[in-house]
Amino acid sequence: MNILLTGGLGFMGSNMVRYLLNTYPEYTVINLDKMTYAGNPENLRDVENNPRYHFVQGDIADEELVQRVIEQYAPDAIINYAAETHVDRSMMNPKSFMETDILGTHNLLEATRRHGISRMVHISTDEVYGSIEQGEFFEDSPFKPNNPYSASKAGGDHMCRAYWESYQTPVIVTHSCNFYGFYQHPEKVVPLFVTNLIEGKPITVHGNGRQIREWIFADDHCRAIDAILHKGCDGEIYNIGTGKRKSVLELAKTIVKYMDVDPTLVTFGKDRPGQDHRYATNFSKLSIELDWQPMTSFDEGIQQTIQWYQEHQDWWKKIKEGEFKEYYSKLQNMYGEGRAE
């Protein structure tokens, strides 16, 4: 099988590229990546000379380029990881999120339809559902996005549904809880907390830190996409979750505990506008129909992640220079740091 995987230099994309190459020795992976700040060639340095791996630099929002890549490599399937994904950055520049997450998704759907590609798996987020005070999100839960990031992802998801209903384009949409693991950009909460604490810097939670998030280790997410790619049904939606729900403050305390650092490094800032209070994803459909279950416990995954960042400081220290410093300064101006716990 030839698989076109978009956004493969990012965190989850690079994990999935490596997973496919290691799991399926007869598969070829074509990685189409725009190489934004989040697309890091170092993430796949270990596979760049693999004859079954091909890299193409380009933007999925460029329709002509997408068509050329499809014609050159004739993929059997597409996995769309390419996205603008960070809520705070979406507050600063919503337009770029719409271009990638909506227009780019449309271009991939159109290429799938025109070229008779057997399947497209679209990676989305549980954040499209908004916040839920009690109970869980199911695949048919209504969309209530509360920030530009989740709204742009919802737009791409609606386009997938429209292409299935209108053209029978073979697309599957996934809604996942929060990822964490190796190679995650330090703008995201887990690596930001871990790397700041390694540097002896404080970590800041928004508001009171009681916002509930559900967490999945990168390897478990790769296995879920594997099951969906090979056994899922076209036109369906699959939630990907674990049931492992923690408040952001609990997350911070867990990381502090396993890193054995000063608890007063946990500080509080202003709450994020449009903040979702609680996510909870029901993944029974994926579990029952496709026989998938998460295998990595939250504590085990967090400890492995901490160890990886401790052992790969050269990787993340380069990222936290330059553009990241400017972004982080803007972030601190937006939310500030309040009292220590």
N, C-alpha and C positions, 0 to 999 in steps of 0.2 A: 504493500500500500504506500502511495505517496501522500503525505499529509502537508498541507499548507497551514502553518501555525503562525498567526499574526501576533506581534508584540512579544516575540520570543527572547528578547534581551532584557525584559523586565523580570520582576520577582517570580510570579507564578508561571509566566511563559517559559522562562529559562528552566525552572524545575520540571515543567512538562516536556520540554525538548529532551532533557536528559533522561527522564523517565521513559519516554517512547523509544529512544535509541537503545537504552539498556534492556527494556522489556521485550522489544520486538526486533530481533536482529535482521529481519527481512524488510523492515520499514525504512523509508527515506523521509526526512523532515526538511521542508523548506521554510525558513524563518524570514518573514517579512516584518521589518521593524523600522520605524521612523527615526530611531535613535534620538529621542528627546532626552531630557535630563535623567529620566528614569530608565532609559535603555542603556545598559552597561555591558560593553563587549567582554569585560572581565567575568561576567556571570557564566559565559560559555567558553572560556578559554580552553577548557579541557576537552572540548568536542569539536573545536573549529577546524581541525584537520581530519575529522572523520569523513570518509568518502560518502556516507549516507546523510550528511548534513550540508545544507546549502543556505547561505545567507544572502538576502537581498535588502538593501536599504531603501525604504520608501514608505509612503504615507497611505493608509487605506482610504483616506479621503480623496486621493488622486485616482479617479475612475479609470483613466487611460493606463496608468501604471498597473493597477490591479488586473486589468484585462491582459496586459502583456505578460505578467507573471503567470497567470492562469494558462495562457497559450504556450508559454515556454516550458512549464513544468507539469502541466496536465495533472493536477492533484486529484486524488480520489475523494478526499474529504478536506474540510476546512475547520480548524478550531480557532475561534476568534477571541484571543486574549487582549488584543490591542484596545487600549482605552485610556482616557484621562480618568484618574481614580481618586484623587485626594480632595476631600470635602473642603478643607481650608483654601486650597488653590482654586477650587471652583468658585469660591466667594470672590476671589481676586480677579478671575478671568473666565466668566461663564462661557464665552463664545467658543473658546478652544475645546471645551467639553462637548458642545453641541456638534462641532465639526467632526470630531473623532467618533463620538459615541452614537451619533445618529446618522450623519452623512456617510461616515466610514462603514457602519453596519449595513446601510442601504447598498453601498457599492459591492460588498461581499455577497449580499443576498442576490443582487442582480447577476453577478458573475456565476453564482451557484445555479441560478435559473437558466441562464443563457448557455452554459457549457455542460449542463447535465451532470454536475457534480453530485455524487451519491448522498452526501450528508454534510451539513454545516452545524457545528455545535457552537452556540453563542454563550459566552461566559458573562453572566450578569450578577447582580447583588440582591441580597434580601432588603437592602435599603430602599428599593423601589416601593415596598409595602408601607413605608413610613414607620411609625412607632406603635407598639401594642402594649397596653398596660397589663393585660392578663391574657392567658391562652397563648396560641401559637399561630404563625402564618402558615397557610396552606397554599398550594399552587394556584387555587382560584380566588385567593384573597385579593381585594381591590387594591389598586395602586394609589398611594398617597405620598409621593415624594416631597420632602421638606427642604431640600437644598438643591443648588444647580447640578451637582454631581448626580444625585439620585434621580433628578428629573431627566437628565440627559440619558442615563441608562434606561429609564422607563421608556423614553422615546424610541431607543433602539429596540427594546423588547416588543413594543407595539408594532414596529416595522416588521419584525420577525413573524409575529402573528398574522399580520396583513398579507405577507408573502405566502404563508402556508394556506390561509383561507382563500386567497385570490388566485394563486398560481400552483398550489400544491408543491411549493419549493420545500425540499426536504431539510427543514431546520428544526433544531431542538434548542430550547432556552434553559439555562441553568440559573438558579438564584442561590448564591452561596452566602454563608455567614462569613465572619472576618477570618482572613488568612493570617498565618504567622509561620516563620521558619527561616531557613538559610537564604541569603542573598536579597533580603527585603530592604528596600531603600529606607534610610534612617529618618525620613520624614514621617513614617508610619509609627504608631504608638509603641509597639513592642520594641523594635530596634532603636527608636529614639530614647525610650526609657533606659534600655540596656547600655547603649553607647554613652549617654550622658553620665550614667552612674560609673561606668568604667573610667570616665574622665574626671570623676569627682564633682560633677555639676548637678544642680537640682533637677528634678523632674516635676512638671506642672500638669495637674489634672484640671479639666474644665469644670467650673461650678463646684458642686459638692462631691463630684466623682461617683455619684450613685447611678450613673447611666449604665444599663445592662447591655453587654455585648456577648455574642456567642462566638466561640473560637474553634478553628480547625487547623491542624498542622498541615503543612504543604504536601507532604507525602500522601496523606489521606485524601486531599483534594485531587491529586493526580490520579489516584485509583478510582475516585468517583467519576472523573471525566473519562477515564478508560472504559468503565462500565457503560456509561451513557453513549460514548462513541460507537461501541461494538454491539450493545444490546438494547439501547433505547429505541423509542418509537418516534417517528417523524411527527412533527406538529405538537409534540408534548412539551410540558414544562416539568423540570425536576428541581425541587429544593435540595440543597446540600447543607447539612447541618450535623451537629454532634450532640446537642443537648447540654453541652458544657458552657454554662452561662456564668459570667463574672461581671461585677461592676468594674469600672475603670479604676476605682480606688482599690478594690481587691486585687486587680491585676498588678497595680503598682506595688502593693504590699507583698505580693507573691514574689515579684522580681527582686525587691529589696531583701526579702528573706533568703532566697537562694544565692544572691550575690553577697550576702552578709555585709551590708553597708549601713550607714547611719540612717535610721528611719526619718530623721528630720529633713532629709533631702527631698522628701515628698512635699510639694507645695501646691497651693491652690490659686487658680486664676479665674478670670471672668468666664462665664458660660458662653458657649458657641451659639451664635444666632441660628435658628432653625434646628436646634439640637433634638435628635430623637432620643427619647428616654429609655426605651427598651426594645430589643430585638429578640425574637424567639422563633426559630424555624423548625417546622415539622418536616422531617425527611422520611416519613414512613413509606411514601410511594417509592422512593429510590431504594429503600431497604427491602421492601417486599417484592417489588417487581423486578429489580435488577440485582438483588442479593448483595447489597453493599452495606458495610458497617465501618465506622471509624475504628482504627486500631491503636492510635497513639493517645494516651491519656493527656489531659491538660498539663499536669505537673511534669510528666516525662518530656513532653514537647517543649515546654518552657525551659527546662533545664538543658536540653540539647541545644536549644536556640541560644541561650546565654553562653554556653560553652563555645559555640561556633563563632559568635561575635568576639569573644575573648581571644580566640585563636586566629582570627582574621582581621586584626586591627588595621593592617595596611589597606585592606579592601574598603572599609568604611571611612577611615580617616581622610582618604583622598576625596570621597564624596562630600564630606562635611566641610570642605573648603569651598571657596569660590561662590557659585550660584546659591548653594545651600545656606551659606552664612547670611546672604542678603535676604533670602526667603525667611530664615529663622528669625532674623531681626524684625521683619514685618509681622511675623506671627506673635512675637513677644509684645510688640506694640499693640496688637489687636487684643490679646488676652492678658498679658502681664503675668506677674507672679505675686501671689498674695501671701497669706500667713503659712508658716510651716505647720504640719499637723502636730 
